[in-house]
Amino acid sequence: MLQHFLEHFGYPALFVGTFLEGETILVLAGFLAFHDYLRLDLVIFTAFAGAFCGDQLWFLLGRHHGRRLLRRKARWEAAGEKALGLVRRHPDLWVLGFRFVYGLRTVMPVVIGLSGYPPRRYLLFNALGAAIWATALGFAAFHFGTLLEGLLGHLKRYEFYVLGALFLIGVLMWLWRYFRAPR
């Protein structure tokens, strides 16, 4: 049943998850690939596509509505001002690496768009950064499954509970961040 569900909805859920946020769902998908519910190559490609498309959208929104978007959340506005200074000093480095800095995944593409960064250059560096991020995190999660199984022995009989717990933890983390954010 779980195999059938993941075959039909696993990759679309991964795309949407990485389009919107990313880390938690990619780690879960890498772990599922370790257990042969998903294919690692498709997990990495889907995560790349979701992250790339989502960040392109935020970049374009930043170019056209950046200040207004940042003003919608006080936390984003404060982070945006700090990030703008960083982007102006090292623009290419931030385009490549912002995905690896927790808490900046959504605001950085908006700030980069607001900064006047060239769109074609962003397209190239965003693709490269998304590919590095999806590959590194996908493989890390996959190999984390190897390590976990080595530590815990035969995880097969508990995998449904482990997957459920990982999903629940991901949802709780998202809810905590959602309700913690000022309105």
C-alpha positions as CSV (number, residue, x, y, z in Angstrom):
1,M,0.0,0.0,0.0
2,L,2.7,2.5,0.9
3,Q,4.7,1.5,-2.2
4,H,1.7,2.1,-4.4
5,F,1.0,5.5,-2.7
6,L,4.6,6.6,-3.1
7,E,4.9,5.5,-6.7
8,H,1.9,7.7,-7.5
9,F,2.4,10.7,-5.2
10,G,6.0,10.6,-4.0
11,Y,7.6,12.6,-6.8
12,P,4.9,15.2,-7.2
13,A,4.9,15.7,-3.4
14,L,8.7,16.0,-3.5
15,F,8.4,18.6,-6.3
16,V,5.9,20.7,-4.4
17,G,7.8,20.4,-1.2
18,T,11.1,21.5,-2.7
19,F,9.3,24.2,-4.7
20,L,8.0,25.7,-1.4
21,E,10.8,24.9,1.1
22,G,12.9,21.8,0.6
23,E,15.2,20.3,3.2
24,T,12.8,18.2,5.2
25,I,11.0,16.6,2.3
26,L,14.3,16.0,0.4
27,V,15.8,14.2,3.4
28,L,12.6,12.1,3.7
29,A,12.7,11.3,-0.1
30,G,16.4,10.3,0.1
31,F,15.6,8.0,3.0
32,L,12.7,6.5,1.0
33,A,15.1,5.9,-1.9
34,F,17.4,4.0,0.4
35,H,14.4,1.7,1.1
36,D,13.6,1.3,-2.6
37,Y,10.3,3.2,-2.4
38,L,11.7,5.9,-4.7
39,R,14.6,6.0,-7.1
40,L,17.5,8.1,-6.0
41,D,18.2,9.6,-9.4
42,L,14.6,10.7,-9.8
43,V,14.6,12.0,-6.2
44,I,17.6,14.2,-7.0
45,F,16.2,15.3,-10.4
46,T,12.8,16.1,-8.9
47,A,14.3,18.0,-6.0
48,F,16.5,20.0,-8.4
49,A,13.5,20.8,-10.6
50,G,11.3,21.9,-7.6
51,A,14.0,24.0,-6.0
52,F,15.1,25.6,-9.3
53,C,11.5,26.5,-10.3
54,G,10.5,27.8,-6.9
55,D,13.6,30.0,-6.6
56,Q,13.1,31.3,-10.2
57,L,9.6,32.3,-9.2
58,W,10.8,34.1,-6.0
59,F,13.6,35.8,-8.0
60,L,11.1,37.2,-10.6
61,L,8.7,38.2,-7.8
62,G,11.6,40.0,-6.1
63,R,12.5,41.9,-9.3
64,H,9.0,43.2,-9.7
65,H,7.6,43.3,-6.2
66,G,10.6,42.8,-3.9
67,R,10.1,45.6,-1.3
68,R,6.4,44.9,-1.0
69,L,7.0,41.2,-0.5
70,L,9.6,41.8,2.2
71,R,7.3,44.3,4.1
72,R,4.6,41.6,4.4
73,K,6.6,39.8,7.1
74,A,8.6,41.7,9.7
75,R,11.1,38.9,9.9
76,W,11.6,38.9,6.1
77,E,12.1,42.6,6.1
78,A,14.8,42.5,8.7
79,A,16.5,39.5,7.1
80,G,16.1,41.1,3.7
81,E,18.0,44.2,4.6
82,K,20.9,42.2,6.1
83,A,20.8,39.8,3.1
84,L,20.9,42.7,0.6
85,G,24.2,43.9,2.0
86,L,25.6,40.4,1.7
87,V,24.3,39.9,-1.9
88,R,25.8,43.2,-3.0
89,R,29.3,42.2,-1.7
90,H,29.3,38.6,-3.0
91,P,26.4,38.1,-5.4
92,D,27.5,34.9,-7.2
93,L,28.5,33.2,-4.0
94,W,25.1,33.8,-2.5
95,V,23.2,32.7,-5.5
96,L,25.1,29.4,-5.4
97,G,25.0,28.9,-1.7
98,F,21.9,30.4,-0.1
99,R,20.1,27.0,-0.1
100,F,22.7,25.7,2.4
101,V,22.0,28.5,4.9
102,Y,19.0,27.6,7.0
103,G,16.2,30.2,7.1
104,L,17.2,32.0,3.9
105,R,15.7,29.7,1.3
106,T,12.7,31.8,0.6
107,V,13.9,35.4,1.3
108,M,17.2,35.2,-0.6
109,P,15.8,34.8,-4.1
110,V,13.5,37.8,-3.4
111,V,16.5,39.8,-2.2
112,I,18.6,38.7,-5.1
113,G,15.9,39.8,-7.5
114,L,15.5,43.1,-5.7
115,S,19.3,43.7,-5.9
116,G,19.3,44.0,-9.7
117,Y,21.2,40.8,-10.2
118,P,21.1,39.9,-14.0
119,P,18.3,37.4,-14.8
120,R,20.3,35.3,-17.2
121,R,23.1,35.0,-14.8
122,Y,20.7,34.1,-12.0
123,L,19.2,31.4,-14.3
124,L,22.7,29.8,-14.7
125,F,23.9,30.1,-11.1
126,N,20.5,29.1,-9.7
127,A,20.5,25.9,-11.8
128,L,24.1,25.1,-10.7
129,G,23.3,25.8,-7.0
130,A,20.0,23.8,-7.1
131,A,21.9,20.9,-8.8
132,I,24.6,20.9,-6.1
133,W,22.0,21.2,-3.3
134,A,19.8,18.4,-4.6
135,T,22.7,16.1,-5.2
136,A,24.5,16.7,-1.9
137,L,21.4,16.5,0.3
138,G,19.8,13.6,-1.7
139,F,23.0,11.5,-1.4
140,A,23.5,12.5,2.3
141,A,19.9,11.4,3.1
142,F,20.3,8.2,1.2
143,H,23.6,7.3,3.0
144,F,22.0,8.3,6.3
145,G,19.6,5.4,5.7
146,T,22.6,3.1,5.3
147,L,24.0,4.3,8.6
148,L,20.7,4.2,10.4
149,E,20.1,0.6,9.2
150,G,23.6,-0.4,10.2
151,L,23.0,1.0,13.7
152,L,19.5,-0.4,14.2
153,G,19.8,-3.7,12.4
154,H,16.8,-4.9,10.5
155,L,14.7,-1.8,10.1
156,K,12.4,-3.4,7.5
157,R,9.8,-4.5,10.1
158,Y,9.7,-1.0,11.6
159,E,9.9,1.0,8.4
160,F,6.3,2.0,8.3
161,Y,6.6,3.5,11.9
162,V,9.9,5.2,11.1
163,L,8.5,6.7,7.9
164,G,5.4,7.8,9.7
165,A,7.4,9.4,12.5
166,L,9.6,11.2,10.0
167,F,6.6,12.5,8.2
168,L,5.0,13.6,11.5
169,I,8.2,15.4,12.5
170,G,8.3,17.2,9.1
171,V,4.7,18.3,9.5
172,L,5.3,19.4,13.1
173,M,8.4,21.4,12.1
174,W,6.5,23.1,9.3
175,L,3.5,23.9,11.6
176,W,5.9,25.3,14.3
177,R,7.6,27.6,11.8
178,Y,4.2,28.6,10.3
179,F,2.6,29.5,13.6
180,R,5.8,31.1,15.0
181,A,6.1,33.5,12.1
182,P,4.6,36.9,13.0
183,R,1.5,37.9,11.0
